[in-house]
């Protein structure tokens, strides 16, 4: 058997030498991560090519973008704390598949997805995972962060010019803490992957609502803030991951018929990413819903989606005006629109999608396409993130952290719905 394997290896290498390297590279760039990890063993030349940082960057750029959908189980639905977790991958054709996540524990809470790396919040650490390669590493939280610590106080981003991945922590002012209210902070803590330490950066504004979404677009993080001197009492804050500077962006010219105040709001605001643009979603505020809830947005009656066209000029355009039935529909946070379709959930645990082919869209219940039936799962506190496979080796960023490799990778689709 050993001799036969050796002969196959020699044949593969000799065949590869007869094909021009640029042709081999073009072929390899079109393959998923799983086959590429196996093909690294063909010969040293292929191993060096697939491991080259430029190849990894180009492969990630070409890779298709999927929606990674996570649904939260009822506590009673978890029979064993060591139960293998499942997620749903929704591909370009909006076909869902169930994937086994061998790296995800029941107490892990996903808070960010960036360039194929996933970030999970744990009680005492943060976990960065590359599901495609099976590698993960645990990072220490900022010193002394335990009380009133929540997953939505963290975010994770990437700057395409520097190639740096950065974790962010919004440091809450403990003396101003009130349950269910927006929090005040004067410091953002930043951790550059590979540096091994958290740094404090002074923040220009103190009132923040990151639980309504944080997105990473083109090397900057964006979230909503509340404060005086802003349109409608709200604005968007951006944080440049290269320069580590802040910019306040005024909201778009929303059509409001009467005075809006934070004490008597007419709209709920959420931030998301669509087609690699920062977008603000305005949804009529439901009076029976807590003002600062962290659950999924209720799309009842309609929503407007504004996209940021120019950060310098604070110029927005109305991308979608959506009218929905008065039956409750919910959207997962933070990313729920992809490739001209919107992801919707109902109270019975069903997940649907609807085409958004024009600026003005009326969602008709009979035209919704069913994706999933979650059954005992909760319809709220679900998440959907953009996800692309990547070859990025976490060992490059380990520093003082420990890198581990799962005995099996994020499995290909094992069941389709």
Residue pairs with C-beta under 8 A, 6 or more apart in sequence:
9 42
9 43
12 42
12 43
13 42
13 43
13 45
16 24
16 42
16 43
16 45
16 46
21 45
21 49
24 46
24 49
25 49
25 55
28 36
28 39
28 46
28 49
28 50
28 55
28 59
29 55
29 58
29 59
29 62
30 62
31 39
32 132
32 389
33 132
33 133
33 389
33 390
33 391
34 132
34 409
34 412
36 50
36 59
36 391
37 133
37 391
37 409
39 46
39 50
40 46
40 47
40 50
40 51
41 47
49 55
50 391
51 391
51 393
55 391
56 390
56 391
56 392
57 163
59 390
59 391
60 115
60 116
60 388
60 389
60 390
60 391
60 392
63 116
63 388
63 389
63 390
64 91
64 92
64 388
65 92
65 338
65 386
65 387
65 388
66 89
66 90
66 91
66 92
66 386
66 387
66 388
67 89
67 90
67 335
67 338
67 343
67 384
67 385
67 386
67 387
68 87
68 88
68 89
68 90
68 113
68 118
68 384
68 385
68 386
68 387
69 87
69 88
69 89
69 90
69 96
69 332
69 343
69 351
69 372
69 382
69 383
69 384
70 87
70 88
70 110
70 382
70 383
70 384
71 88
71 374
71 377
71 378
71 382
72 377
72 378
72 381
72 382
73 106
73 376
73 377
73 378
74 376
74 377
74 378
77 376
77 377
78 106
81 106
81 107
82 106
83 106
84 100
84 101
84 102
85 100
85 101
85 104
85 105
85 106
85 108
86 98
86 99
86 100
86 101
87 98
87 99
87 101
87 104
88 96
88 97
88 98
88 99
88 372
88 417
89 96
89 97
89 99
89 387
89 413
90 96
90 338
90 343
90 371
91 97
92 339
94 339
94 341
94 353
94 369
94 371
95 416
96 371
96 372
96 416
96 417
97 413
97 414
97 415
97 416
97 417
98 413
98 414
98 415
98 416
98 417
99 410
99 411
99 412
99 413
99 414
100 410
100 411
100 414
101 131
101 410
102 134
102 406
102 407
102 408
102 409
102 410
102 411
103 127
103 129
103 131
103 134
103 136
103 406
103 410
104 110
104 120
104 129
105 122
107 122
107 123
108 120
108 121
108 122
108 127
109 120
109 121
109 122
109 151
110 118
110 119
110 120
110 121
110 383
110 385
111 119
111 120
111 121
111 151
111 152
111 154
111 155
111 156
112 118
112 119
112 154
112 155
112 156
112 157
112 214
112 216
112 385
113 119
113 156
113 385
113 386
113 387
114 156
114 157
114 158
114 165
114 216
115 158
115 165
115 388
115 390
115 392
116 130
116 131
116 132
116 387
116 388
116 389
116 390
116 392
117 128
117 129
117 130
117 156
117 165
117 390
117 392
117 394
118 128
118 129
118 130
118 131
118 385
118 387
119 126
119 127
119 128
119 129
119 154
119 156
119 167
120 126
120 127
120 128
120 129
121 150
121 151
121 154
122 138
124 141
125 138
125 139
125 140
125 141
126 138
126 139
126 140
126 141
126 154
126 167
127 136
127 137
127 138
127 139
128 136
128 137
128 139
128 156
128 193
128 394
128 397
129 135
129 136
130 136
130 390
130 392
130 393
130 394
131 409
131 410
132 389
132 390
132 391
132 409
132 410
133 391
133 392
133 393
133 394
133 405
133 409
134 405
134 406
134 407
134 408
134 409
134 410
135 393
135 394
135 395
135 403
135 404
135 405
135 406
136 394
136 403
136 404
136 406
137 394
137 397
137 398
137 401
137 402
137 403
137 404
138 401
138 402
139 167
139 191
139 401
141 149
141 169
142 169
142 171
142 189
142 191
142 198
143 198
145 169
145 171
147 174
148 172
148 174
148 177
150 211
152 210
152 211
152 214
152 294
153 169
153 170
153 172
153 210
154 167
154 168
154 169
154 170
155 167
155 168
155 210
155 214
155 216
155 221
155 223
156 165
156 166
156 167
156 168
156 216
157 165
157 166
157 168
157 216
157 219
157 220
157 221
157 241
158 164
158 165
158 166
158 216
158 219
158 241
159 166
159 219
159 241
159 242
160 218
160 219
161 219
161 242
162 219
162 241
162 242
164 192
164 193
164 241
164 242
165 192
165 193
165 397
166 190
166 191
166 192
166 193
166 241
167 190
167 191
167 193
168 188
168 189
168 190
168 191
168 214
168 221
168 239
169 188
169 189
169 190
169 191
169 198
170 183
170 185
170 188
170 189
170 208
170 210
171 185
171 186
171 187
171 188
171 189
171 200
172 183
172 184
172 185
173 183
173 184
173 185
173 186
173 206
176 183
176 184
177 183
180 290
180 292
180 293
181 292
182 207
182 208
182 209
182 226
182 292
183 207
183 208
184 206
184 207
184 208
185 203
185 206
185 208
186 202
186 203
186 206
187 200
187 201
187 202
187 203
188 200
188 201
188 203
188 239
189 198
189 199
189 200
189 201
190 198
190 199
190 201
190 244
191 197
191 198
191 199
193 397
194 396
194 397
194 398
194 399
195 399
196 399
196 400
196 401
201 244
203 246
204 246
204 248
205 225
205 227
205 237
205 246
205 248
206 227
207 225
207 226
207 227
208 223
208 224
208 225
208 226
208 237
209 223
209 224
209 225
209 226
209 292
210 223
210 224
211 292
211 294
212 223
212 224
212 268
212 269
212 270
212 271
213 223
213 224
213 270
213 271
213 272
213 333
213 334
214 221
214 222
214 223
214 271
214 334
215 221
215 222
215 223
215 271
215 272
215 273
215 278
215 334
215 335
216 222
216 241
216 273
217 273
217 276
217 277
217 278
218 276
219 240
219 241
219 242
220 238
220 239
220 240
220 241
221 238
221 239
221 241
222 236
222 237
222 238
222 239
222 249
222 271
222 278
223 236
223 237
223 271
224 234
224 235
224 236
224 237
224 269
224 271
224 280
225 234
225 235
225 236
225 237
225 248
226 233
226 234
226 235
226 262
227 233
227 235
230 248
230 250
230 251
231 250
231 251
231 253
231 254
232 251
232 254
232 256
232 260
233 260
233 261
233 262
234 251
234 269
235 248
235 249
235 250
235 251
236 248
236 249
236 250
236 251
236 271
236 278
236 280
236 308
237 246
237 247
237 248
237 249
238 246
238 247
238 248
238 249
238 278
238 311
239 245
239 246
240 246
240 247
247 311
249 308
249 311
249 314
250 314
251 269
251 280
251 306
251 316
252 280
252 306
252 316
252 317
252 318
253 316
254 267
254 282
254 304
254 306
256 266
256 267
258 266
260 266
260 267
265 285
265 291
266 284
266 285
267 282
267 283
267 284
267 285
268 282
268 283
268 284
268 285
268 286
268 289
268 297
269 280
269 281
269 282
269 283
270 280
270 281
270 283
270 297
270 333
270 334
271 278
271 279
271 280
271 281
271 334
272 279
272 281
272 305
272 333
272 334
272 335
272 336
272 337
273 279
273 334
273 335
273 386
274 305
274 307
274 319
274 335
274 337
274 338
275 307
277 307
277 308
277 309
278 307
278 308
279 305
279 306
279 307
279 308
279 319
279 337
280 305
280 306
280 308
280 316
281 297
281 303
281 304
281 305
281 306
282 303
282 304
282 306
283 297
283 298
283 299
283 300
283 302
283 303
284 300
284 301
284 302
285 291
286 298
286 300
289 298
294 381
295 330
295 380
295 381
296 330
296 331
296 332
296 333
296 345
296 379
296 380
296 381
296 382
297 330
297 331
297 333
298 328
298 329
298 330
299 322
299 324
299 329
299 330
299 331
299 344
300 324
300 326
300 327
300 328
300 329
301 323
301 324
301 326
302 321
302 322
302 323
302 324
303 320
303 321
303 322
303 324
304 318
304 320
304 321
304 322
305 318
305 319
305 320
305 321
305 322
305 337
306 316
306 317
306 318
306 319
307 316
307 317
307 319
308 315
308 316
309 315
309 316
309 317
318 359
319 359
320 337
320 356
320 359
320 360
320 361
321 359
321 360
321 361
322 342
322 356
322 361
322 362
322 363
323 360
323 361
323 362
323 363
324 363
325 363
325 364
325 365
327 346
327 365
328 346
328 347
329 344
329 345
329 346
329 352
329 363
330 344
330 345
330 346
330 379
330 380
330 382
331 342
331 343
331 344
331 345
332 343
332 345
332 382
332 383
332 384
333 383
333 384
334 383
334 384
334 385
335 384
335 385
335 386
336 342
336 343
336 344
336 384
337 343
337 356
338 386
340 355
340 356
340 357
341 353
341 354
341 355
341 356
342 353
342 354
342 356
342 363
343 351
343 352
343 353
343 371
343 384
344 351
344 352
344 353
344 354
344 363
344 368
345 351
345 352
345 379
345 380
345 382
346 352
346 379
347 379
348 379
349 373
349 374
349 375
349 376
349 377
349 378
349 379
350 370
350 372
350 373
350 374
351 370
351 371
351 372
351 373
351 374
352 368
352 369
352 370
352 371
353 368
353 369
353 371
354 361
354 363
354 367
354 368
354 369
355 361
355 367
371 417
372 417
373 417
394 403
395 403
